[in-house]
Amino acid sequence: MSGALWIVIGVLFLLLLGGSRESGAKKKTSRSRAVRIDRTHYYDPDDYECSACGARFQKKSMSCPRCGARFTGTEEDDDEFIEEMVFWEDDEEE
């Protein structure tokens, strides 16, 4: 192969490598804006969810154990808590 062909291959390789770094930077930016979703339970211990990757975990922390996202805030989601209470009250009435 000629030297010019190797240069073209090298430039294409560097462009591909540079493109993957940019997409990684975009992912990092979206992860930095992650929010920890606090889920309250009636019977079980509370658990938490990462808004970036959807991982659920028991330990209260300010970073996701799966994707490493830093949480900039929290949101409360008590839908499961309300459902558990309704079912518990229905069982009690019978």
Buried (B, 14 or more C-beta within 10 A) or exposed (E): EEEEEEEEEEEEEEEEEEEEEEEEEEEEEEBEEBBBBBBBEBEEEEBBBBBBEEBEBEEEEEEBEEBEBEBEEEEEEBEBBEEBEEEEEEEEEE
